[in-house]
Amino acid sequence: MSNKGFSHIGLSTLDLDRTQAFYEGVLGFKPVVADTLKIKEGGYLRHLFFDVGHDQLLAFLEAREVPDMPASYDTGINRGLGVPAAFYHFAFEAGTEAALADKRDALRAKGVEVTDIVDHGWAKSIYFKDPNGLQLEYCCMMRDLHEDDARMRMRGTVDRAALELENATSAELSAVQSVRARSQA
């Protein structure tokens, strides 16, 4: 059986209009499927799919007035589970290092708080959050991966705060990752 990537990732939102404004207006992802589903017992669901490239979709589902559904809950995943931002996140492909820098600058120009570029050795990334509190990333590969990359081993040490992927800690994470990259060269 061959793998062909994701069809879609389904996520939840409490405000589909705000979510659409961010993913379409800020990130530039085109909506490709939108539907409303009436719930027989009352209320309805709104479902919106965005094309994020390579025939892969990101879908958001919003429940309105559905019986036995909470009116409010934490859509940010990490906060609701009490884990650092690094644990559950979604990374979009930037393509090149120059495109990654352009994405960072464009996001900042639109008022989005974005980390500096983090050098992981094999890839570089920027991190930011959507209006739902979801941790997002743009990433670009910096080299081909090798068999040794998949071998588990101690590769560095970071402070716990670096797992929050905020700009103040991204420099520390980058420094540790760069040491790892140099040790593999």
C-alpha positions, 0 to 999 in steps of 0.5 A, spaced: 500 500 500 502 506 498 501 513 502 499 519 498 499 524 503 493 527 507 486 528 504 484 533 509 485 534 516 478 536 520 479 541 526 473 545 530 472 552 530 467 556 534 467 562 529 467 560 522 467 567 519 473 569 523 477 562 521 475 563 514 478 571 514 484 568 517 485 562 512 483 565 506 485 573 507 491 572 511 494 565 509 491 565 502 488 558 502 482 558 497 476 555 500 474 549 495 468 546 499 462 549 503 456 546 506 451 547 512 448 541 515 441 541 519 441 537 525 435 533 525 434 534 533 436 542 532 441 546 530 446 546 524 453 545 522 457 549 518 463 546 514 469 549 510 474 546 506 481 550 504 486 547 499 493 548 502 496 545 496 498 538 493 490 536 493 490 536 501 485 540 504 484 543 511 477 543 514 473 547 519 467 545 522 462 549 527 456 547 531 451 552 532 445 550 537 446 543 536 443 539 542 448 536 547 454 540 544 457 545 548 457 552 546 464 554 548 470 550 548 478 550 547 479 549 540 486 550 541 488 543 542 494 544 546 491 549 551 485 544 552 490 539 554 495 543 558 501 541 554 506 546 550 504 549 543 510 544 540 505 538 541 500 539 537 501 543 531 500 544 523 506 545 518 505 548 511 510 547 506 514 554 504 518 551 499 524 555 500 528 559 505 527 565 501 519 564 501 519 562 508 522 569 510 517 572 505 511 568 509 514 571 516 514 578 513 507 578 510 504 575 516 508 580 520 505 586 516 498 583 517 499 583 524 500 576 526 505 575 531 510 570 528 517 567 531 524 569 528 526 563 523 528 557 527 534 553 524 532 545 525 538 543 521 534 539 516 529 544 516 527 551 517 521 554 520 517 560 523 511 559 528 504 563 529 497 561 531 491 562 528 484 565 531 482 559 534 489 558 538 492 553 533 499 552 533 501 553 526 508 553 522 511 554 515 517 550 514 522 548 508 527 543 507 534 545 507 537 538 505 535 531 503 534 526 509 538 520 510 537 514 514 541 516 520 536 522 521 531 517 523 535 514 528 533 516 535 539 519 539 540 525 544 541 531 540 541 537 544 538 540 550 533 546 551 529 550 556 522 547 557 519 554 555 522 553 548 516 548 547 512 554 547 514 556 540 514 563 542 519 568 539 523 569 545 524 562 546 525 561 538 532 563 538 534 558 543 531 552 540 534 554 533 541 555 537 540 547 539 538 545 533 544 548 529 549 545 534 545 538 532 546 540 524 553 541 525 554 535 529 551 531 523 555 534 518 
